Amino acid sequence: MSIRRATAFLLAVSLLGAGHLGAVQRVDRLELDAVFARWDRSDSPGCAVGVDIDGARLARAGYGLANVEQGRPWTSETPGYLGSVSKQFTAFMVTLLDERGRWSLDDDIREHVPELPDFATPVTLSNLLRHTGGIPDFPGLMYYAGFGRQRPYGDPEILAVLKRTHRLLFPPGTDASYSTSGYWLLTRAVENLVGRPWADVLGEEVFEPLGMRQSYLQTDLSQLVPGRSVGYEALGSDGFRLYERSFVTTASMFTSVDDLLRWADNFRETRVGGRAVLEHMHQPTVLAGGDTIPEAAGLLLEQLRGHAMISHDGRNAGHSAQLLRFPESRMAIAVLCNVRQASADRLAVAVAETVLPRVELDHARLDATDTTPVESPADDGSTTPSVAWNPPLDQLPRLMGLYVRGENAFMLSLRDDEPPSEDAIEVRFNHGDELLGVTRLESGRFRLVGAGASPSETLEFVPADGTDQPSIRYGDGRGQLRFERVAMAADRELSGIVGEYFSSELDVTYSVRLEDLRLVVRIESPHASDILPRGLYYLGGLSWTDGAGTRIDFVGAAGSNLLSLSDPRVGTIEFVSEPAGP
């Protein structure tokens, strides 16, 4: 497919900035300071922010320290780690090479990265640009193979695991799944095509012509990046600790707020690339079945308060980054942060909400998870509270697991408190990202606590009757709903899963054991990073989950012949049991 024949983006305003909503005229510094108040400290990591209108500087500010040990503050010139924000630079170069006739976006990726296995059906460059290729995501593959901060990795290890991955998540073009693997392969394909390192290609084609003098590619974790930010993790009242990155690739990019906004202005001024390239990057993706999804080429097409918003965020090893563009208001916002507890995405959106014209009251940017249970009358037809069972502390581990009612579910797990705590229960609703805690009440009930929890929301345990599973009652002040725990396997089946399992795809052996129905998985290697350190919680039968996307099932005689690990971004990885030693 040639981008010269491609349909232009939905609105020409996305590139021309000729919208009807009017440009923002000013930024209230007090409102900006309020957004970043938590990180406006002289002893803390923090963030930098910039706002431009029509390419002109409207606001710049730094909060906290880019390097805590050196006491060096954040400024708009400080290089911060971009993470996945850098995908739009990859998309730009891939599309530019198509425009120049160097290759076609319909090329099979194996034409340019021949080390890949034969997937039986072509995975095109266009598929990879738009996350529709179905190649499993390498950060997940490497994590499950035992790579991480204790065992960093780079391009050779990534290529080795992708060469062993012969499966796709779905037929290319029929669905979408976010894939860093796809963009890593595109970067490698560009290098193979032009015969030069990725850093040289970006420097010549983007950094130099746009004057991006604070932008660098770090191709080795030991490589020095002048003046860069350092990633941290907050430790509550104990200060901060370094948060080291677990991998580095040819596309690992540092840049500053100033440089990000120079890049953003190129979508308006078109100083590099040309209009056809930039328009193609903004086209929404159409799947084979006709459905349109908001992912474009390295960009996400959204709305905020009725304004078209073009974005992409990144997050890795204590760093986070976001670049927002509002073509109708001709505004761009860049935020970089260097502490895990800060979200550049949320902060950038908060900045936008303080300065965008209020053209609509609704907020079109949806939360990832709706944790509101469906309304239903109380099970007994009344709102009279039941008499709660008050389980002793030593019985709590056996009460953890998945409790379901129709399509809704609570996943209950325990923190590893020392000594054990009565308030150590953690709760997820419908496997969402939001983690709630509990406080035990005198009645034996547990009040849900945390962001999004109402003071009237409670859980209580109902003891098992005979061979039945325990259940829980959820109350919201109006009545109660009963959630049943899924059935448990027999002790013989549970004991049969303990042992070692090998995956040829990951080239790794898992050691599996049970601790009070919690599935504990370890890689018995002094160099391996911990995987699933909290363990997995019982789903019933011979299935476990971490409540955040990872699931392990055992199948075969007594459940011990095959371990199947599944994750939305990596698909299903099979492990075969290994015979016990003599």
N, C-alpha and C positions, 0 to 999 in steps of 0.2 A: 504493500500500500504506500503510495506517495503522499506526503503531507500536502503537496500542492493541490491534490484533489479532495483533501479532507474538508469536512464541514467546519465552518468557523465556530468559535465558542458562542454560547447562547446569546450574549450581549456584547456588541463591539465595545461597550463602555468598559468592559473588563481590562482592555488594553489602553483605550484612549482617555479614560477618566472623565468622560463627558456626561456624567450622571445628572439627574434632576434633583438630587437631594441636597446639593450644596456642600462646600468644603467646610471642615472644622476650622475655626478661626483662632482658637487659643486652647491651651491646656492649663487648668488650674493647678498650680504647684502643690497647694495644700491637699487637694484631692489625690494627686499623684503620690505624695508622701504618705497619705493614709493607706493607700493600697499596699505599700511596701513597709509599713510601720514595724512589722515583726522583725524585719531584717535590717532595720536602720540602727545598727549598733557598731561600736568600735571594736568589739571583741568577738565578732561572729562572721561566718560566711554570709553571703548575700546575693545581690542581683544588680544588673544594670538594665536600664530601659531607655528607649528612644522612640520619639514620635515625629514623623515627617508628613508634610502636606505638599503635594506636587514636587517632591524631591527636595523641598526646603526644610531646614531644621526647625521643628516646633518645640521640642522638649528633649532634654538629655538629663539623666540623673543616675547616680550610683549609690548603692546602699550596702553597707557592710564591707567585708574584705574579700578580695579575690584570692589572697594568700594569707591565711591566718598566722602562720609561723613568722612571716616577714612583715606582717602588719601592713600589707599593700592593699589599698582600697580599690574597689570596683570603679571603673570609669567606662565611658562609652567607647574607649579605645582598647579595652582589655580583651584579648582573645579568650573566648570561652568555647567549650566543646559543644558541637552542634548535634551530635547524634543523628537521628533520622531527618532532621531539617536538610541535611546534605543531599538527600535523595533528589531534590529538585535540580541540583547541579548535575547529577548523573543523567536525569531525564533530559535536561537541556542538551548535553553533549551527544547523547544517543540520537535525539531528534535532529540536531544540527548535522550530524554525519549522514543521516537519511536525506536531508534537504540538499546536501552537497553531492549526493549520488554515490557515496562511499559504500553504502549497504542499503538494504531495505528493511523496514520494520517488520516485514513478513518473513524475514530470514529465521530459520531454526537456530536457536542458541548454540546447538552442537556444531554448526558451521564455524563458529567463532571461538568456542571453548570445547574443542574435540575431546577433552578428557572426560566429559560427562557421559554417563551411561545412556543407552538407547531407551527412551521412555515409551517406545512403540507408537507414539503420536507426537508430531512436532510441537515444541514449545517455542513460540516466536518471541522476538525482541519486544513486540507490542504487548504480548501477554505479560512479560516480565515487568514492563513499564507500568502496567495497570493492575498488578497483583492478581492476574487471572491465569497464571501459568500452572499453579498447583504444586510447585516444588516446595517441599517442607522447609520451614524456617530454620536457618542454621543456628541462631542463638539458642533455640530450644533443643536442637539435636546435640549441640556441644555441651549444654548444661546436663542433659541426661547421660552424656558420655563421661561426665566427671570433670569437665573443664570449668574453670571459674577463676575467682580471684586468687585461690591457692594454686591454681594451675592455669596460668594465662595461655592464650593461643593466638594464632595469627592466620595469614592466608594459607600456608601449607596445610595446617590442620583442618581448616574449613574445606579446602579442595578434597582432602582425603575422605572426609565423611560424606561429602556430596557425591563423590565417585562411587561410594557404596550404597547410595540411596537410589534404588531403581524404581521407586513407586511415586505416583502423583496423588495429591489429595482429591483431585477431580479431573475430568477431561478438560484440557486447556480451553479457556474462553467461556465455559459454562457456569462458572461461579467465581468468587473472589475470596482470597485469604491473604492477609498482609504478609509479605514475604521479603525479609531482608536478604534472603538467599538470592532472589531475583535481581536485586540491585547490586549485590556483590558480583554476580555473574556478568551483569552489564558493564560494570567498571572493568572487569578483567577482559571482556570482549573488546572494549574500546582500546585498551592497551595492546592487545594482540593485533588489532586492525591497523593502528597508527604506528606501532613499533616504538612507543615512548612511554615512560612512566606516567601514571595518572596525575601526579603532582605537576609534572611539566605541561601536560595537556591543559589542565585547569588554569595554571599560571599564565600560559600564552593566550588562551581563548577567553578567559573570564577575568582573572584577578588583575592582570596588567592593564587591559583596556578600560576596566571600570575603576581603576585606582584603589583596589582593595589591598591595601598595604599591611593590614593586620590579619591576613588570612593565610593559613598554613595547613599542610597535610602532614600528619604525624604517622609515619609508616612503621615505627618501632617504639615500644613503650619507653625505651631509654633515650629517645630522641628529645633534645631540648627544643621547647617552643618559647620564644622570647616573651616574657611578661604575661604568660597565660594564667588562667585561673586554675585552682586546684580543687578537686572534689572532696566534699566532707559529708559526714552523717552526724546529726545531732544526737546527743546521749542524755537528753533531759537536763537535769541539774548538774551533770558531770561534764558539760561542755561538748566538745566535738572530737571526732576522730577522722583520719584520712579514709576516703572511700575509693580504693584503687579500682581501675578498670580491669576487666577480665579478658579483653581482647583488643587487638588493634589490626586494622586492615589498610589497604592502600587508599581507602576513601575516608579514613578517620580525620575529620576536619575541625580545626579551630578557626573562629573568626570573631570579630567584634560587633557590637551593636551598630557602630558607624558603618562598617563594611556590609553588614546584612541589609541595612537600609539603602546603601548604594546598589546592591543587587536588586532589591525590591523596586527601585526606581527604574531599573532597566526594563521592567515589564511595561512601564509607561513611555519611556523615552526610546526604547529599542536601539540602544547603542551597540549591542552585540547580539548576534543570533538571527535577527530579522523577524518580521511580523509573522510569517507563516510558521516558524518554529514555535514562537511564543503562543500563538493561537492554538496550535496543536496540543501544547502542554495543558491547555485549559479545557479541552474537550472532555465532557463527562464520559464515563465508560459505559458502553452498551454490551451486555452479555449476549451470548448466543441465543438465548430464549427471548430476547427483546427487552428485558428489564434494564433500566438505567440506574447506575449507582453513583454516589457522589465522588468516588475516587477518580482523579484525573492522572496525569503523568507526573508523579512526584508531588502532587498537590491534592488538597481536599477542598471541595466546593461546598460551602455551608452558608447559613444565614445567621445574623445576630441582630435582634430587634428590627427585623425587616430589611436589613442591609445585606447585600451580597458580601460574603466574606471568603477569602481564599487563604488557606492556612496549611501549615504542617508543623507539628511539634517534634521534639526529640528528647529522649531521657536516657541517661546511662551513667552509672558510677558516680552518683552525687550531683551530676550536672543535668540541667534541663534547659531547653531552648524553645522559642516559639517566634515565628514570623507571621504576622497577620497583615493582609492587604484588603482594603475596602475601596474598590475602584470607583464606586459611585460617589463616595465622599473624598476620593483622591488621597486617602490616608494610609500610612503604613506604620505598624508598631512592631518593634523588636524587643524581646526580653531574653536575657541570659542569666542563669542562676548557677550556684555551685554548692548547694546543700540539698541532700536527698529530700528533706521535708518541704522544700519549696517547689511549687509547680509553676514553671514559666508559662504554661498554657493557661492556667486559671488566672494568673496575674495579668497576662496580656489581655485576656477577655475583660477582666475587671477594669483595666485602663481604658479599653475601648468603650465600655459602658459609661464611663465618666465623661467622655468627650463626644461620642457620636450624637448627631441630631436625634431627638426622640420622635421618630416618625411612626413608631408602632409600640404598643404596650406589651405585646406578647414577646416572649423570648424563644426564638426558634431553635436554639442550641439545646438539645435534649440531654439529660443526664444519662449515663450508660446503664443505670439500673433503677427501676422503679420498685421500691421496697414496700409499697402499700399493699397489704393483703386484700384479696377480693372480699367484698362484704357478703356475709351469710348469716342467717339467723343462728342463735345459740343452739347447740346440739339438743339441749333438753327443752327448747322452746321458751326459755326464760332468760333473764339477765341475772339470776341469783348465783353468786359465786359458789363454786364447789368447795368442798373441804380438801385442802391441799395435803399431799404427802410430803414429808420433810426428809428426803433421803440423807443418810449419813455421808460424811466426806469420803469414806473409803469406797462407797458404791458409785460415786459420780463417774469414774472412768468407764464403767460398763453401761452407763446410760447415754454415752456420747454416740453420735451417728446421725443418720438421715431420717427425718420425720416428715411424712408427706400427707397432704390432703388434696385430692384432685391433682391439679397441675402445679400446686404450690408446695413449697418444702422449706423446712428449717434444717440447716446443718449445724450441729452442735459439736464443739471440740473443746479441749482443755489446754490452757497455757502450761508451760513447764515451770510452774512456780516452785521455789524452794524457800521455806517449807510449803507443802500443798496449801492452796487457798480455797475457801468456800466460794470466792467470787472469781474463780479462774475460768469459768465457762465463757467461751466466745461463740457468737451466733452470726450466721449468715442466712439471709433470706433469699431463696431461689438462686443460690450459688452466685450472688452478686459480689461486687468488690467491697461493699460497705461492711465493715466488721464491727459488731456491737458487743458490748460487755454486759454483765449482769451484776445486780446487787441483791443478795439474799434478804428477804423480808422475814419478819417474825412469824408470819403465817406459813412459811415454807415455800411461798412463791418467790420467783426471781423477777425483779424489775429490769427491763431492758434499758441500758444506758448507752449514750454515744450520740453522735451527730445523726439527726433524723429520727431518733427514738422519742416517743411521747411518754410523759410520766405515767400515763395510764396503761401502758403496754407491759404485760407480764407473761411469764411462762411458768407452768407448774408441771411436775412429773406425776404420772399416774402409774402405779406399780403394775408389773406384769401379773396376769392372772393365769396360773397353771403354766401352760406352754406358750401362752400369748406373749407378744412383745410388749415392752413398756410403751407408753404413749405420752404426749404432752398436751396440755391445754394452753392455747394462746388466748389472752384476754386483752381487750382494748378499751375497757370501761363501759362498753355497751352490751357485751355478752362474751361467750367463749366459743372457740373452735377447737376441735380435737384433731390432732395430727398423730398418725400412727407410724411407729418405726417399722422399717422393712424387716422381713424375717431373717433370722440368723441361721447360718449353716451349722451342721452337726460338728461336735468337737473333733471327730475323726477327720472330717474334711478340712477343718481349720488347721489342724496340726500337719496335714499333708502338704500344705503349701510352703512350709519352712524349708529353706535350702538355697541353692545357688542356681542362677539362670544366666545364660549367655546370649548376647545379641551380636550376630555377625554384622549387622548394619552399623552399630555403634562401636563394635569391637571392644566390648566391655562385659564384665561379669557382675551381676548384682547378687548380694547376699541378703536374704529376706528372713525376717523373723517377726513374731507377734508379741506385743506387750499390751495386755488388757484390751484386746481387739484393735489396737493401733498397729498398723502395718509399718514396720521400720525397714528401710532400704538403705544399704550401704554398698559402696564400692571399696573392696578391700585392697587399697593401694595407698602407699604413703604419699603419693603425689596427687591423688584425686581430691577435688573439691567436694564438699558435702552436697548431696542431692536430697531434696525433700526433707530438710533437717527436722521439721516438726512432725514427720510421719504422716500417714494417711489414715483417714477415718472411715469407719465401717459403713458400707452402703447396704449390706445384706448379701446373702448368698456367698459368693467368693469374689466380691468386688469392694474396692476401696477408692476414696477420693481425697484430695487435699482441700476440696471445696472451692478451688480457684482455677479449675480447668484440667488438672491432671487426674487421670483415672487409671487404676490397675485392676485387671480381671485375670482370674486363673481358670483355665479350662483343661480338660483331660481327666484321666483317671485320678480320683481323689483330688482333683484340681491341681495336680503337681506337674503336669507335663508341659504346660505352656503358660508363660506370663505375657499378657498383652497390655502394653502401656499406650494410652491414648491421650492426645493433647490437641486442641483445635488447630494449632498452627503447625504441628509436626505430623499429625495423623496418627496412625497406629504402628507401633514398633513391637515386633515379636521377639521374645526371649525363650529359649529352650532350656528345660531343666538339665542340670549337669549331675551325673551320678555322684552319690556320696563317696567320700574317700574311704580307704580301707580302715 
